[in-house]
Structure formats: structure tokens, C-alpha cells
Amino acid sequence: MNVLRASTIALGVSVFLWGILVGGIVYSHLVFMPVFLGDLPESSAVVQGRYGLNEAVFWTSLHPLLIVSLIATLVLNWKNNARRKLILIPAVAYLIALVITAVYFVPELIAFADSLNSNVAKSEWLARGWRWERLSWVRGTILGLAFVPLIYALTKSPDVRKP
């Protein structure tokens, strides 16, 4: 078995990038978000001004790479039924997560960042921040679990004829 086939290399790259995604999610939830959302609107200062933290740089760099790698991995492994199924699970989970992120999570983050300039009550900001964190933990857990089939796909033979 030649494990250095393009299909295996693409799968390895997807696994690597997905690992970075999961690591970013864990770091963000354990270190960054508790500070950012912990005392809104005042805590929004961590993302404001010249020295404010900008997590968007990380996420907007990672997502296009992961999307391209997943597409390439699917294309190159499409004829391999065992791998295809295991790659489709995280790909579909990721697609759904991206849509939900664009519709709910990112707009809320933008609102949180600008919360100091709003007339919304502090109690409302704290409730929204807490809700965002809980829902984001659910999203992150699902993406973490979706990582398992992608890793498992590496154990499947890259040879289409072998299961």
C-alpha cells in the first residue's frame, strides 16, 4: 500500500487543519471568551483600540484553508467508499457550523465588540454573552466529535479496491 498517495496526503492535511480548528475552539473558549464576554459591555475593551485582540485573523485564515482541504480530500477520496463516508460526516457538520456561525455567532460577536457604545442594559449583554458561550460550546463539541471520523478515515486503505 502506497500511503503517500495524493488522497492520503490531502486527508492528512485536512486532519492537521481540523486539529488546528479544534485547538482554536478550545483555546478560545478557555482563555479568550471568558474574558471578552465576562463583564459586558466593559469587557469588550479586550477587542477595542490599537492593542485590542483580533481573533478574526486566525479564523479567517483557517477557514478557507480547511474548506479547500476538505473539498480536495473529498474529491481525491471520492471513489473510496470507506473513506468517503468518514470524510462526509465532518464535512457536513462543518458546513452546517459555518452557516450557523455566519447567521448567529459572528453577528453576536460584532455586537459584543460594540456593546460599550449601545443602550442595551448590562444584564442583557451578560445574558446574551452567557447564551453565546453555551451555544458555542455545543457547536465546538459537535465539531470536536466530527474530528473523530476524519482521523479514523486515515486508518482506511487508500486503495479503492480494499475495504
N, C-alpha and C positions, 0 to 999 in steps of 0.2 A: 504494500500500500504506500503510495507516494503522498505523504501528508503535506507536502509543500505545493499542493495544487492551488490554483487561484481561488477556488471555492473555500478551501480551508484557511487560506490567508485572509480572505475577506471576512470570514466568520471570526477569526481571531481578532481582527481589527474591531469588529462590532462588539465582541466580548470586552475588549480593552476599553473602548469608549463607553460602553454601558457601565462598566465598573467605575469609570470616572463620574458618570451620571449619578450612580448610587452614592458614591463617596461625596459628591457635591450636595446631594439631598441631605445626607446625614449631617455633614458639617453645617450646612445652612440651618438645619432645624435645631442642632445642639448649641451652636455658637452665635450665629448671626441673628436669626429671627427672634429669639427670646429678648435680645437687647433692643432690636428695632421695634418690635411690637409690644414690648413690655410695659410702656408707660405713655402710650399715645395720648395726645399729639406731641408731647415734649420729646419722646424718644425718637421721633422722626429726624432729630438732629444728626443721627449717625449716618444719614444718607444725604444730608444737605451740605451746601457750601463747597468750598475749594477742596477740602480734605474729606468729604463725605465718601463713604464706601459705596461702590457701584458694582453690585453683583451681576448686573445685566451683561457686563463684559464677558464674564465667564459663561453664562448661559447662552448668550447669542453667538458665542464662538463654538460651543459644544454642540448645540442642537443641529446646525446644518451638517456638521461632520458626521454626527450619529445618523441623521436621516439618509445621507448619501451612502454611508457604510451599510446600513440596513437594506437599502434598495439594491446595492451591489451584491450583498450577501444573498438576498432572496433570488436575484437573477442568476447568480452563479451556482446556487444550490437548488434551483427550482426542480430539476429532474430527479433529485434525490428526495424521495417521498419522506423518509425518516427525518432528514434534516429540515425539509421544507416546513413540516408541521411544527417542529420545535422552534423555528425561526419566526413563523407567522404569529405565534402566541405573543411574544414580546413586541413584535412589530405592530400588531393591532392594539395592544394595551398602550403602547407609546403614542400611536396616532390619536386614540381617544383622549389620553392625558394631555397631548398638545392642544387639542381643540378645547378641552375644559380649561386648560391653563390660559389660553388666549381669551376665552369668554369671561372667566371669573377671576382667576388668580392674578393675572397681570394688571387688569384694571383696578383691582383692590390694592395691589402694591403701589400703583401710581397714586391712588387716593391717599394711602397711608403716608406716602412720602410728602404729600402736600397738605397733610392734616393740620399742621400748625396754622395754615392760612384759611382754615374753614370755620364755619359757625356751628359745626356739629359738636354735640356735648362730649366731654371726655369719656363718660360712661358708655356712650355709643361706640366711640373709637375702640375702647377696650373690649367691648363685646364683639365688634367686628374683627379685631385682631385675634382674639381667642378663637372665634369661629374659623377664621382663615387658617390658623395654625392647626387646629384639629382636622379640618378637611385636607390640608396639605400633608399631614401625617398619613392620612388614609391613601392619598394619591401616591406618596412616597413608598408606602408599604406595598401597594399593588405593583409599582414599578420595580421594587426590590424583589418581590416574588416572581415577577416576569423575567428577571435575570436568570433564574434557575434553568428554564428550558433552553435558553440561549447557550448557557455553559454546557448543558447536557448534550446539545447538538454537536459539540466538539468530540464527544465520545462515539459518535456515529461515523461509520466509514465514509470517506469522501467518494468512494467507488459507488456509482449508481446501482450496479448490479448486486452489491452486497447490502444486506439489511443493517 
